[in-house]
Amino acid sequence: MSVHSILNQFSEEISRSLEIFAPEIVLCITIVLLLLWRMFDLHHKMPSCWLALAGSLIAFFGVFAQFMYLKPGGADAEDLRFLYNIWGISATNVGTPGPYFTGLLMHDQFAVYFRLGLTLFIVLVTALTVLSGIPDAEDGQDFYTLMIGSSLGMLMAVGANHLLMLFLSIEMMSVPSYVMVAFQKGRRQATEAALKYVVYGAGIAGVMLYGISLIAGLLGSADFSELGARFALLMEGGTFSMLDPNSVTLVLGIMMVLVGIAFKLSLVPFHFWCPDAFEGASAEVCGFLSVASKAAAFGLLVRFVMAFQGTSEALTSLGLFFGIALGVISIVSMTFGNLAAYTQTNVKRLLAYSTIAHAGYMVMAVSALLVVMNSPSGSGLTVQDAVGCVEGLMYYIAVYMFMNLSAFAVIALLRNESFSEELDSYRGIFSGSGATKLVCLCLMVSFFSLVGMPPFGGFFAKMMIFYSAFVAGTAHWFLWVVLAFGGLNTVFSLFYYVKVLKAIFMGEPTSETQQVAVPALAGAYVLLITLPIFALGMTPLQGDLSATAQYVASVLFN
């Protein structure tokens, strides 16, 4: 190959990669501008929150343009032509799914779906910080630099196509979050929580990196698209057995990588950082970590487990082994999270255990996916059943974004008025102003949706997850056990959510709670992010999101 042809090929690859990566580049430019904002002391003239909000909105519309272009018939949509032209979207680059940046990242509908949700979430969290006043004008540029920097790691995680990118993306989203937990300067509890978080995170990173070295060393490749085929070739038609050294080495490597992902998902037994970090951090940071990091980690988890799928007996046995293992983790996480939440008196710590339980619900879908994909030939399960598992997970994450953000937004706004996040400070707070009553009702909707009560969006999200486990149970009975624990834990969770609502609506008001007056604009914001919980449960939007999730999930199996 001549030098000229090599340069042409390199130029085409860079052009394609930059076009796909354009929204992330906008966020990088936003970070640079935020740093210059501090350098030139411009935050006194214009608060840095507006710069962060503008950059996030531009990135969101960039990903939205890519998502609409990739939809069937989206490239011909005349009403979006102006948006496509602004971002320079072309059929040969954004319009063609496949690897980019020399195969390190994957561009497809699955990645763009998660990128769209993450960029929207950045916009919503930034808007919340504007209303709540955390961070203040002096520290705003530092806070938004950390938040957007962490988000860049999340955006790369959902498209990771290489073990190196898996490690880098997890570290990119983790390191800024350590600082965000301790961002409330002078608060000893926040500093202690951040120290625990960073020490545990450093240890987990070492474990994960060692697992990556085992996988890459054994299989001779770090590319996701080659891992399954390399293992099947290594086994040469042999059976998967824990007595075989190659099988044991791969299992250890995969387990170590899953430790890193489970740490980000706060799955038991890697949840130990979560309650302390949530109690020490501000509610705004808790909302960001509870949703964004989980969405990115689940996108990465699905990509990683799909890398080891194949038709050989060794791969199907490996997939079934980890499907059952994730089912066990799902049971333990759901049960521990719900039972531990009941005894909490701090509302943020209570919701921290709630996020652990919900991670258990969501990992049930990944367990079902692995069992369905590696089911015996006579089980009657098809690829559509596997698509349903991923569809349920994607729907759950979309609803969970609004449920959890709504809950933490209410906590942040009530904290500004009552100066406390303890359950006792919520007693009779419904007797406050009209906007206070509105945010209390929104919190009730959020909690009932988190439980999974109809007709809210959380009900349909859980129903789809539970149905995928029910279908997988026809291939392996253990998934029915997981499903039974999921149903029981749904009942358990009702008690601690109702405990908070009882204090708000039925508790005796004090002189302090009667004077709580949430600003009207803040109440309107909470209502805005609560309405999708209704819409995804009681309107045709529920069917539209389900159909979109099904289409996106099917891309993984083409």
C-alpha positions, 0 to 999 in steps of 0.5 A: 500500500502506497503512502498516498493511499494510507494518508487517504484512508487515514483522512477518511477515518478521521473525517468519519470519526469527527463527524460522529464525535462532534457532540462530544467535541462540543462538550470538550470545547465547553470545558475549555471555555469554563476553564478560561472563564475562571482564568479571566474572571468572567464568571462575575459578568455572566454565571458559568452555569449558562455557559454549561447549559448552552454547551449541553444543549448544543451537544444534545441537539447534535446527538438528537440529529444523529438519532433522527438521521439513523431512524428508518426514513429519518435521512429523508425528513425535510423538517430536520434537513436544517439540523442535519446541515448544521451538523454536517451529517452525511450518509457515509459517516453518521448514516453508516453504523460501524466502528470509528476511531480505528475500532475503539468505539462503536457507532450504532443506534444503541450507542446513540440512544444512550448518548441522547439520554445522557446529554438530555440528562446533563441539560436537566441536571444543569438546569436544576443547579441553576434553580437550587444554587449549588454550586455558587458563582465562585465554584460553578466553573469547577463543578460544571467542568467536573460534571461534563468531564465525567459525562464525556466518559459516560458517552464513550462508555456506551459505545466502547468496542475495545477493552482499553476504551472500557477501562478509560471510559470507566475511569473518566466517569469515576475520577471527576465524580470523586471530587463532586462528592466532596464539592461542598467544601468545609463539610466533614461528612462530604470529605470523608465520603469522597475519601472512601469513594476514591480509595475503593475506586482506586482498588477496583480500578486495579482489579479491573485492569488486571482482569483486562490483562487476563482477557487480552493476554489469553485471547490475544485481542482486546477488540470486542468483536473478536473476543468470542470467536477467539475463545471458541477457537482456543477451545477448539470445540471443547466444552467449558469446564472450571477444570480447564485452565483456559476457561478458568483464566477467562472467567477470572478475567471477566469477573474482574472486569464485571467488578469494575462495572458492578462498582459503578452500578453499586451492585452488592457486594460492591455497593459499600461506597454508595450510601456514604457518598450519597449522604455526604454529597449534595442532592444534585450530585446524588441525582447525577450519579444515581442516573447517569453513571448507571445508564452508562454502566448498563450500556457498557455491560450489555456491550461487554457481555455481548462480546462473548456470544456465539454458537459454540458449546464453550461460549453458550456454557460461558454465557449461561454461567454468567447469566445465572451469576448475574441473577444471583447478584440481582437477588442479593442487590434487590433484597439488601437495598430494600431491606436496608433502606427501611431503617434509614432516617436520612432521605438521601441515604434512603434513596441510595439504598433504593438505587442499589435495589433498582440496579438489582432490578435492571441487572435482572434484564441482563441476566435474562438476556444471557440465559435466553441467548445461550438457551438450549436449541429445544427451548423455543426461544428466539432472537426476539426474546433476547431483543425483549430483554434489552428493550425492557432494560432501555425502557426502564433506564429512560423512565428511571431518569425522570423518576430519580431526578424528580426525587432528588430535585425535590430533596434539593429544593426542600433542603434549601428551605428547611436546611435539613435532609433528615426525615423528621424535617419533612413532617407536615411539610405539605402544609407549606406554600402552593409550590411546596404542595406541588413538589410534595405531590411530584415526590409522591408520583416519583415514589409510587413510580419507583415502587412500580404502581400503575398507571405510572411509567415505573409500572410498565418498566418493571413489567417489561423487566419481569416479563423478560425474566419470565420468558428466560425462565423457560430456558432455566428455572433459576430465572423464575426464582429471580422473578419471584424475588423481584416481586417480593422486593417490589412489595418490600420497597413500598414500606419505606417509600410510604414512610417518607410520604406519611411524614410529608402528608400526615405528620404533624407540622411544626412552625418551621415546616409551615413556613417552607415556601419553594419558589414557583419557578422551582416547582414548575421545573419539578412538575416538568420532569415529573410529567414524563412519568405520567406520559410514559404510563398513561399516553401513547408515548409509552408505546412510542418509547417501547417501539423505539427501544425495540428497534434500537435493541434489535440492532445489537443482534443484526 
